[in-house]
Every structure is written in C-alpha cells, then in structure tokens.
Amino acid sequence: MTSLLSHQGMFGSDVYLCYKKSMDRPPFIAFPPVIVDRFPLADHASFSLSEHLPNFCLPMGATVECWPATAARPSPAPSTFILTQNSGEKVYASLLNFYEPVTSPTELTRPELKALGYIEEDFPDEEEEVVPVNPEKSLQQIKSICLLSHWPFFDQFKRFLLFLYKTFCSTSSLSSSSIPPASTLESYIFHFMRDIPFPSPERPNILVNLCSVRGGGGGGSLANGSDHLPSIQETTLLFTQTFDDLPIPSNGASFRRMLFNLGPENCLHALLFALTEQKILLHSLRPSVLTEVAEAITTIIFPLNWHCPYIPMCPMSMSQYLHAPLPFIFGIDSRYFDYFLPPSDVASIDIDTKAIYLSESKRHLNMKMLPRKETKQLRAVLETIYERFRNGGPYDFSTFNTFNRTTDLNARRKLERQIETEIQEAFLVFMASILRDFRHYLKPITAAPSVGATDPGSLFDLAGFVASRHPATQPFYEALTRTQMFTKFIEERSLVSDKNVSLAFFDECVEKVERWERAQRSKVNSGSTGSAIAPLSLLTDGDDGVNGGGGGCGGGSSGEGNKTVFITIPEHSVPSTPTTTTGGMNGQENGVERSLAVKQSSSKLSDKFGPFDHQRFYR
C-alpha cells in the first residue's frame, strides 16, 4: 500500500497496513512453575540456585493444554537465558521445553477441566466420583529440562538435551541396541556432569560421543517402527576453547544470528539504541534467538560495557520491570503483546519481522545521528556478509559431509568462527573510529581518588571532545558522553581497573585505525597508483592484526588429532552414592535442573503448584 501511494505522488507521511500477529493456542491453564528434581541435589558453594529459575525455564508458566486427540505433539523447543549473580558473573542456561500427556484427568479439578473444555458439565467435585475420559480430547502438560554452566556452550548443550529427550523421553526413543544396557537417564547426566573434562591448553578439543548409532550409516534402530536415525551432529559434541589472552570477553553472543535475524539496517539501529542507553525490548516467538541476539548487542559496543538492567529472556511474571525508569535491555516472548502494550518510551525490536517500533518522543533516534563516514563503511560490510547468507556461497553449511566426525565438525566450527570474527571486527572498527582520539581529552589525575576526583568532568574534557566532532554528529556524541557506560569507561581508562587488558587492546585498535586512515589519506593526496593498502585487520591474524576475539565458546582450535580427547558413552549406571571428582567439566557446571523424573499422579496439579493467580502472574 505504501509504494502504491508513493507512485501516485502522494505527499506527507507514509501509510502502513498494520496487523497484530499472534499464535493460535488451544485452551490452557497456567500454573506457577516449580523445580521437581535436580542434579546435584545440593547447591555448589560458589553458586546458589536462583528461586526465579523455574520462571525463566517456563516464561509463560507451567501450562496444561487441551488438544484434539488426533493432534500431533510439537517438536521440543530449545531455548537459552542468562542469570546474573550478585558478583556480576553470568550463568548461561540451555533448556529444552516439551509436552507430555497428563497421566490422568483426575490430576485436575472439575472446574479446571471445564475451563480447558475437556468436560462440558460442572458436576460436584466429589473424590469418589470418577472423571469421565474424553476420547476426543488429550490433556498435555509442558515440562522443561535445563542445564546451567559458567560457559556459553549453547549449541553443544542444546544437542545434549535433545539427545536425552529423544533417547529417554520421546515416544520414538532409541532402542536398547543403540546405548549400553546399563545406561539410564541418570547415568548419562552423571557421566556428562562428572566425567567429561573441560578443555585445557594441552587438550583444547573434547569430542564426546553420545550414541553408537549413525544416521544413514547402519548400526542401531529406533523403537516404534521409526526409521529416523540420529545424525553425527546429534550424537557427537565438540567442546573447544581458545586459551589466548582474549581482549574481548567471551560470552554467548552470536553475531551471525543477530545479522541474519535483524538485517544490516536494524543492526545499526540496535547499535544506536545501545550507545545512547535506550530502553531496548527484543521480542520473538522464537525464544532460542533472544539470548544470542541480546548478548551480541551488548558486545558490539566494546570497549563500552552495558551496566544497566539486562535480562535477555524475561519471564512474563517479571514483565513489570519493563516500566523501570532507567535504561535496560530485555528480551521477551512476543505473546506478551497479547496481554499488554509496551511502555511508550521503549524501543521495541521484533526479531521475527525485522520491525522496529519507536514512539514519537524517540523518533529523533535515526541513522542521521551517527557519524556518516563510519556508518557507511559499517553498513557496507554488514550488507556484504548478509548477502552471502542469503545467497549461500562460501557460507553454505550444507556442503559439509555428515559422516566425517573430526574433520567436518572442525571445518564447520572454523567457518562459523570466521563469520563471527568478520562481523565483530566490523563493529570494532566502527567503535575505534568514532572514539579514535578520545585519549587526547583525558585529563591528568592531580588528586587521590575521591568522589570529586573521579567525576567524569575531572577526568575527561567532555565539552572539548564533543566540540571536536562534526556539527551534524554532535547530538550523538552528547548523548553518548552522558551515558553511564561512557562515564564508567573513562573512569576505568583513567584509574587502575580489572579491564586494563581489554582497554589496552582497544588503544591498540585505535592506533591501527589512525595509522590506516593516515595511509589512506597519504595515498589519495599523493595520487599514487601503486599497490593497494592492505585491509584493516583488528581481530584476525596478519601483519597488522591481533589474534583474539570474542563471540562465545566453541570456536578456535583446528582440531588436530593429538589435541583432541575422545569421550565415549557411559558404560555403567550411575553409582548409588555419587563420588566427588575434580578436574573435569563438572567443576565448572552448576547442575542440571530437570522436571521429568518425578511424577505425582496421586495429587492434583493445583495441589502441587497452588491455585493460579492470573493477576499475580501477568503483572
């Protein structure tokens, strides 16, 4: 509609056809979620399990739904979220949500069954009266299994949880010929948490074989007549870790997923919102992408660090925090908009439709604020990489052979690492360019650290820094220098800080940008037609590069055979009394939370979870 009116020569604002997108859901009742089982049974000394963990695992509540009896069960849904401890340390969570049938309708009260549409008449709720089974309806309950770690091995943990589900929980579980006879769900969890070593400098690659079956390659079968065999990607996990002094902290960011889901232009808008400390709300019907995109947005602003509230996957029960009177980055399920409208001062980014909503009071936040030259260069790099995504070519992962265990897993990992580095480097060049001479405006420290001596005005010439910029970009620099993260950056840059390594790395990046720009200007001024100047490289190896980078765990080493540890499937069942072991990945993990082992069919769901309070849950 917009393009048609424009072609007819209509002046003024564009006209948009808007519609509300939502999911068609069957009748459901939501209960407050709880943990029904966990491993280990006791908290680690350095980590106490958060009381809010169940809400993060099931952000829409522990729902019981009424489906048609012939409805197919949906595939399990993987997702991720991040918990931040009081010390500021992050705990990364990978989870898998799935549906299981309710054992018996008697687990629900008659009013609840009527609300679900399972029964039509509301008979007196008498214990001795048997609830009739409705052959045309099926009651399903959502459950979650979650794994917590200090390391963002999101992809590996997701495939491990999927393997547990397909092997022990789904109706098409693997037959006993594919796993050792003594293996149980508990033995796999115990083996994974206690026996698998964490990557070390001597052995940076840990290759874990979960199952003896090979997709498309004989050996093993599936129960219930299913002919689907798990592929090598489903049954083999490769844990790798680089041990260089990484100047940019490693986290759970996925720059390629951010670029692919947002697009180049929206990535620039997200960068602008973050640099000016806006209230940023990411939302999607695919919760699995929220954490990785949110982590990427907080990383592309390096050397600045986001110090405001940050919840990449916000449960519906905590949605009231969207009204907080301070900047934040929140991610939320798009079904939030079925119940509420977001606050008017929030920059809302729809990851599914690549749409951005800004209120009238925020419309001044546009690309014209950013430095023109640097933004143009960044946009060009992002568009080039984005087109490679859309057109396949060198970024086509389907070309890898699924049977060559070591070579292809490492080749895929290497390609993923290359893409991540290219995108992250583009943003790093942008940040080094817009802050390239900030050191000239640092003031000498003339007094011992105190409240007044560490004030930004005492450490940095804010007015001089902003005045040195092009008049068209001064509003952006004024907004940037007023942010909490810029104030903290100047304080850390001026005083002793635990981020000295990262700050020294950024200083080196600024110097490289300045040298590269001087070389470019010299070549243009001299009119030289000699050899071209080498591309600017800040993260990749090269004559002027720095080996390092971020973007999470799992990339790095080339996977040489003598640096890879092979871990086979567990051969024995879990011991009755778990022993304490050290030196493995178990020392780094904080437990698996699972809600599929304990079933209390004798009690009603409302007795286990308590009556559901809609106002308390949704407000």
Steps between C-alpha positions, in 0.01 A plus 500: 500500500780739579681463168173539303416831667855623450493425129182705473687802636340522843692727737531477876550202725498146367195285564544157651263207524548363854383171643555316824683171468427232757500124542178296498509314832270229632325553836756502780549562871830637627647413840807656663788266402708318760810279501408136559848347470860614463863389481700551710255491788689766697621842388864558416689711751554772238149492353153482650216401275280801431143487627395659169651221288165322433351824364790536257464139384126540439453875445134456405428281803463125553205453268255214463331502159206317348570372147298296253581133552636478145731804535868434438735586783726795407875460488690589815597868511859588600568836660760690701514766768755664730501545876721769654638434846547767764871509411410588140610160370272348238352151510394368160195276475400266220159339522257283312123538536273216395151360556395182676151356546330558834490160665136523601224766483464457878819706540283803422188624675167499323491883464844482342391222264196706405716809441716290267196374312576139595157452661185696429305470828618612840408213730558527875865443578477179696807285556319172443355602167711397202572766240389367161773468239431703188617293199497809277729707725856468625645678804866603457736667748817690418825403669856624485848360545770761557879498524694784666864582435756775540589444133274584203517164318145563378510281190666204670268511800195527274599186310569315825153586632342401169683170517369436852148580386512281188669215685304485824190720477344501154261236365764412236781438745812324386494126542725327747734397218624859465602555863667276761245281684591646841468862386217705638401863488673549835820334381521727195449809712753386760751408226457835325528706817778309674715307252546731200813718541499869426723607205856581602792667318651154442169348384286787369253266324266263685304276262210324674326205337152459646368207301622213285237553231591683178243679290493344154777261586377176655517387857210558734132550451212691647205376696138518382594438140664839448763501230666824613856452621685778677765666290860553602415858595235373743722241670841669498586808703819698445606724788783734404650798675774744407749584771650818362467815706171605345474880518126489436315294763346177377123473537198340339473743208425384148577783259392302197157429654469867591579606143284231341196569720520880518656590167774761449283810550340378820841400634602864460187614680566255784856638521367856522247407770769328706758780465244757618372271781138466397239262634538213254239225478577201277211264438444186298283191480830310480651534849812311392634807314435765765802428721754479218374821337491688832853384583617615157350848552681539832828391335503718189535812718845391624701661666187624677321262735126490564447571871122546500240225564541211261263201467535337155201271566253663738223279645146627466474515880781761503365714216424784742870586480431640153367806681830560680608867482848422367661353187488124450536220248224243538389212283148364524265258329288679238187357665551773759324733255187281516451633853673838520630795305864591563586831668509792257867578564626153397680427173334174397683272252306209348758237409248295299380777267807730513268783612593778744249705696592842639267747666481856372725618782777267376476567126812717514700177543584433136803422287565869434628532856792259444827611337433474127828360370542233769134397473527467123804274531334283765179470299694393190677219687180376662309505171776302329495230768119499510480440125731202541254358750212543261682369194683207663845487339792473741261520800304187401521253789315227310813413300660323797500121506298375798706183547855629544500560873812704573579673171154630419409608852819705516450636148149614589625650825778680316255650249266610777793660679604681182152650452477601865840669481419691180181646650654579837802659337277730294340637819839524671635712213193723533550550874874563462426754227240705687719505816835515324641809674322480835836467680586858406219618729595299807600731785798428727414373847606766751342364819448171679187311393191648667144586408600825335830380358331212309220714360492474116553875472822468701630211291387592148442815296143418397426838341823502301445144379147575376604834343773325300238294314311598186202723589255251350620225736535705816150404630609136482826564687315705761262208559792254505704694756199527732461124528597301805716264293709784352552646848611160624727458197680829570536408866646158417726652235636759741537289814618148575239252379452126459431576132848636430574224246183573303559876514862460384374287212252771400776763514695283259197475274465880500866535403456256211194688376688830515801354314276344237308825444825699472625254240176534307515881503867496401427276205213722383695825545807369316295362214698178523387211282721241667391193690180526701512544876428177688153480656475603863513196729442520875398147603643267237860395458707712270780753480290757683256271677446377847423138572193482720136585503182405674174356387466218748651159551527225248723658239870513467719196470541319175440164659828321448474138602769522767310785669162330513365290786238244399232422759279195447153426628458392863544130559365472854195624677520790741646402839256492789722741696652762267871546551678834491726545199711793395667636193216446256219705356305410813702752696380771262131407489228598742258216461232366274145593586255246362131461549437163337599243763255566782130439432236536768191363334325455832467873564334770299708751304339782693619337824858477370521845347234689694202684350588720208472875557472665156558853633811401695642301209439750222572822688 
